[in-house]
Amino acid sequence: MATVILQNKLNRSVEQGSRAEGEALFRVLPFLPVGLASELRDFASVSGRQIEEIRLRGGRRVYLTVGAREGKKNIILESFIGAGELAPILKQMCGGSLYSYSESIIKGFVSLGGGIRVGVCGRAATESGRILGIYDVSSLNIRLPCADVPLDERVLSRIRRSLRLGEGVLVYSPPAEGKTTVLRYLGRALSCGASPLRTVIVDTREELAPHAVSSELSADVLIGYPKAQGIAIATAFMNPEVIICDEIGSEDDVSAICEAQNCGVPLIASAHGESVGALLRRPSLRSLHDVRAFGLYLGVRISRGGFDCAVHSRKEVEDILEGGRSSDPYSERNIPLLTQA
């Protein structure tokens, strides 16, 4: 009975995620010129493809990146963005006050909430190698969140088992291959159901927890915190059973993760990497492997019509490293991770 209840709740959460994906585009449309908003609305209704990115470049036509069965595809629209239109669009996205978003803009992005992130390009004003501000905005990349898709139950069971042993999970792939989608799903799946875990999500760029406000979830969210500080605060004050964050790799991240590990708190995180071998050639990630921070490694890749992943235990990863193999882990023990219609 417990398994049935859990599955029902997960299915309901996935349905909520799918609705949120459709709503994300319509949250963006009010910030855009009327003609572009109309073209995007028509494209979404006619093509049936998921719009992943909307790229606005001053003095150029608008490009979309969309999901397709043959892989991601870039599509050019009829709409044209004048060079003087970008600054007003960005200001509107910042609620009329660029100053209030200045720290975020310096880091290269603005968050619109709900998992929607806008990359900002322009001319940097610098002093002694430090960025003081951005002006002459030249392009905006509006990135829409993908719908959450359920993990294969066998994989989810292995993740739970690793967490019970006090060992975390590292999700890796090349850029834009589904890591954040996996983390977003795990944040909800692990914090609901018959046996929820006390989950803390360190959401530095407001991408991981757009649906974590559900009344069913046992999740706390630290929004906008630098990863290392967020991990330290979660460990010290929130008594989590698991911490989730995105894109680790700095020395500060390593130190905070090791401290959490010493306190018995496992972490689910992501990192860029083509393979296990390439991933652990990075000294910071190898040091986390050596202190047994991760008991499971999930290699994610978008495939035709969905997602696949390779699932490796810590022992299997050590065998790969000791044997000097650098083969692509996706070809080894390939297990379906995500399903997509």
C-alpha positions in Angstrom: 0.0 0.0 0.0 2.8 2.4 0.8 4.3 2.0 -2.6 1.0 2.7 -4.3 0.5 5.9 -2.3 4.0 7.0 -3.2 3.5 6.3 -6.9 0.2 8.2 -6.9 1.8 11.3 -5.4 4.7 11.2 -7.8 2.4 11.0 -10.7 0.4 14.0 -9.4 3.6 15.9 -9.0 4.7 15.2 -12.5 1.3 16.4 -13.8 1.9 19.6 -11.9 5.4 20.0 -13.4 4.0 19.5 -16.9 1.4 22.3 -16.3 4.1 24.5 -14.9 6.2 24.0 -18.1 3.4 25.3 -20.2 2.8 28.2 -17.9 6.5 29.3 -18.0 6.2 30.6 -21.6 3.1 32.6 -20.8 4.9 34.1 -17.7 7.6 35.5 -20.1 5.3 36.8 -22.9 4.3 40.1 -21.1 7.9 41.2 -21.1 8.3 40.8 -24.8 7.2 43.0 -27.8 3.6 42.3 -28.9 4.6 40.9 -32.3 7.1 38.5 -30.8 4.8 37.4 -28.1 2.1 36.6 -30.7 4.6 34.6 -32.8 5.8 32.6 -29.8 2.2 31.8 -28.8 1.4 30.6 -32.3 4.6 28.5 -32.5 3.9 26.8 -29.2 0.3 25.9 -30.2 1.0 24.8 -33.7 4.4 22.9 -33.4 3.8 21.1 -30.1 7.5 21.4 -29.4 8.9 22.5 -26.0 10.6 25.9 -26.2 13.7 25.7 -24.1 15.4 29.0 -24.9 14.4 32.3 -26.5 17.4 34.3 -27.7 17.0 38.0 -28.1 19.9 39.8 -29.8 20.0 43.5 -30.6 19.6 44.3 -34.3 18.9 40.6 -35.2 16.0 38.2 -35.6 14.9 36.0 -32.6 16.1 32.4 -32.3 14.5 29.6 -30.4 16.1 26.4 -29.1 13.4 23.7 -29.0 13.3 20.0 -28.0 12.8 17.5 -30.8 13.0 13.7 -31.2 16.2 14.1 -33.2 17.7 16.3 -30.5 17.8 20.0 -29.8 17.1 22.3 -32.7 17.7 26.0 -33.3 14.9 27.8 -35.2 14.9 31.4 -36.5 11.7 33.4 -36.2 10.3 36.3 -38.2 10.4 38.7 -35.3 13.3 41.2 -35.2 14.6 42.9 -32.0 15.9 46.4 -32.4 19.1 47.4 -30.7 17.3 49.8 -28.4 14.6 47.3 -27.3 16.8 45.1 -25.1 17.4 47.5 -22.3 13.7 48.3 -21.7 12.9 44.5 -21.8 15.6 43.8 -19.2 14.5 46.7 -17.0 10.9 45.4 -17.1 12.1 42.0 -16.1 13.8 43.6 -13.1 10.6 45.2 -12.0 11.6 48.6 -13.2 14.8 48.7 -11.1 18.1 47.5 -12.6 19.8 48.5 -9.4 17.9 46.0 -7.3 19.2 43.2 -9.6 22.7 44.6 -10.1 24.5 41.8 -8.2 22.7 39.1 -10.2 23.3 40.9 -13.5 27.0 41.2 -12.7 27.0 37.4 -12.4 25.4 37.2 -15.8 21.7 36.4 -15.2 18.4 37.5 -13.9 15.8 35.1 -12.4 12.1 35.6 -13.2 11.1 32.9 -10.7 9.5 29.6 -11.4 12.7 28.2 -12.7 13.0 30.8 -15.5 16.5 32.3 -15.9 17.6 35.1 -18.3 21.3 35.2 -19.3 22.6 38.7 -19.9 25.3 39.8 -22.3 26.7 43.3 -22.8 29.8 45.4 -22.2 31.4 45.0 -18.8 32.7 47.9 -16.7 35.7 46.5 -14.7 38.3 47.5 -12.2 41.3 45.4 -11.2 39.7 42.4 -12.9 36.4 42.8 -11.0 33.1 43.4 -12.9 31.5 46.6 -11.5 28.5 46.6 -13.8 27.1 45.8 -17.3 26.0 48.3 -19.9 25.1 48.3 -23.6 23.1 45.1 -23.2 23.5 43.2 -26.5 21.6 39.9 -25.9 19.3 38.1 -23.6 18.8 34.4 -23.4 15.5 33.4 -21.7 15.8 29.8 -20.5 12.5 28.1 -19.7 12.4 25.1 -17.3 11.8 21.6 -18.7 8.9 19.6 -17.2 9.9 17.2 -14.5 9.9 13.5 -15.7 9.9 10.5 -13.3 13.0 8.4 -12.7 12.9 4.7 -13.3 11.8 3.2 -10.0 14.9 1.0 -9.9 17.2 4.0 -10.1 15.2 5.9 -7.5 15.6 2.9 -5.1 19.3 2.9 -5.6 19.5 6.6 -4.8 17.5 6.1 -1.6 19.8 3.2 -0.6 22.9 5.3 -1.2 21.5 8.1 0.9 20.6 5.7 3.7 24.3 4.7 3.8 25.2 8.3 4.2 26.7 8.6 0.7 25.6 11.2 -1.8 24.8 11.1 -5.5 26.7 13.0 -8.3 24.7 13.6 -11.5 26.9 14.5 -14.5 26.7 15.1 -18.2 27.8 17.6 -20.8 26.0 21.0 -20.7 22.3 21.1 -21.4 21.8 17.3 -21.2 19.2 17.2 -18.3 21.1 17.5 -15.1 18.9 20.2 -13.7 15.8 18.4 -14.7 17.0 15.3 -12.8 17.8 17.4 -9.7 14.5 19.2 -9.8 12.6 15.9 -9.9 14.7 14.4 -7.1 14.0 17.4 -4.9 10.3 16.6 -5.1 10.4 12.8 -5.3 12.5 12.4 -2.2 10.6 14.9 -0.1 7.1 13.5 -0.6 5.3 10.1 -0.4 5.0 7.6 2.4 8.6 8.0 3.7 9.7 11.6 2.9 13.2 12.8 3.6 13.9 16.1 5.2 15.3 17.8 2.1 17.1 21.2 1.8 17.5 22.6 -1.7 20.3 25.1 -2.2 18.9 27.0 -5.2 21.6 29.5 -6.1 20.0 30.5 -9.4 16.3 29.8 -8.7 16.2 26.9 -11.0 15.9 23.8 -8.8 12.8 24.5 -6.6 10.0 26.2 -8.7 7.5 23.6 -7.4 8.9 23.1 -3.9 6.1 25.1 -2.3 3.7 22.2 -2.7 2.0 21.3 0.6 3.0 17.7 0.2 6.7 18.3 0.2 9.1 18.0 3.2 11.5 20.5 1.6 13.2 23.7 2.7 14.7 26.0 0.1 17.7 28.4 0.3 17.3 30.8 -2.6 20.1 32.9 -4.0 22.7 31.7 -1.5 26.2 30.9 -2.8 26.4 27.1 -2.8 29.1 26.7 -0.2 27.4 29.1 2.3 24.0 27.5 1.6 25.4 24.0 2.2 27.0 25.1 5.5 23.8 26.8 6.7 21.7 23.8 5.8 24.0 21.4 7.6 24.3 23.5 10.7 20.7 24.7 11.2 18.2 22.7 9.2 18.9 19.1 10.2 18.5 17.7 6.7 18.6 14.1 5.6 19.8 15.2 2.2 21.0 18.4 0.6 20.5 19.1 -3.1 22.4 21.7 -5.2 23.6 22.2 -8.8 27.0 22.5 -10.5 29.6 22.0 -7.8 33.4 22.2 -8.4 35.0 25.1 -6.5 37.3 24.6 -3.5 34.7 26.3 -1.4 32.1 23.8 -2.5 34.4 20.9 -1.7 35.1 22.2 1.8 31.4 22.7 2.6 30.5 19.3 1.2 33.2 17.6 3.2 31.9 19.3 6.4 28.4 18.1 5.6 29.7 14.6 5.0 31.5 14.8 8.4 28.1 15.6 10.0 26.5 12.6 8.3 24.5 14.6 5.7 24.7 13.2 2.1 24.5 15.5 -0.9 22.9 15.2 -4.3 24.7 17.5 -6.8 25.6 17.9 -10.4 28.8 18.6 -12.4 29.7 19.0 -16.0 31.5 16.0 -17.5 31.6 13.8 -20.6 32.4 10.6 -18.7 33.3 9.4 -15.2 37.0 9.4 -16.1 36.9 13.0 -17.4 34.8 14.0 -14.3 37.3 12.7 -11.8 40.3 14.1 -13.5 39.2 17.4 -11.9 41.1 17.6 -8.6 38.2 19.0 -6.6 35.8 16.2 -7.7 38.4 13.5 -7.2 39.0 14.7 -3.6 35.3 14.3 -3.0 35.4 10.8 -4.4 38.3 9.9 -2.2 36.5 11.0 1.0 33.5 8.9 -0.1 31.2 11.9 -0.5 29.4 10.1 -3.4 28.2 6.5 -3.4 26.5 6.7 -6.8 27.2 8.4 -10.1 24.5 9.1 -12.7 25.6 9.9 -16.2 22.7 11.7 -18.0 22.2 12.2 -21.7 19.3 13.2 -23.9 18.5 10.5 -26.4 16.1 10.1 -29.2 12.6 10.7 -27.7 13.8 10.9 -24.1 16.7 10.5 -21.6 19.1 7.7 -20.7 21.7 7.4 -18.0 24.5 5.1 -16.9 24.3 4.2 -13.2 27.6 3.4 -11.4 28.4 2.6 -7.8 31.4 4.0 -6.2 33.2 0.6 -6.6 32.4 0.4 -10.3 33.8 3.9 -10.7 37.0 2.9 -8.9 37.3 -0.2 -11.2 37.1 2.1 -14.2 39.7 4.5 -12.8 42.1 1.7 -11.7 41.8 -0.1 -15.0 42.7 3.1 -16.9 39.6 3.0 -18.9 38.1 6.2 -20.2 35.3 4.7 -22.2 32.0 6.5 -22.4 29.9 5.3 -19.4 26.7 5.7 -21.3 27.6 2.6 -23.3 28.2 0.6 -20.1 25.2 -0.9 -18.3 22.9 1.6 -19.9 19.7 1.9 -17.7 16.7 4.0 -18.7 16.6 6.9 -16.3 13.9 9.2 -17.5 10.9 8.5 -19.7 9.5 11.1 -22.0 6.4 11.0 -24.2 
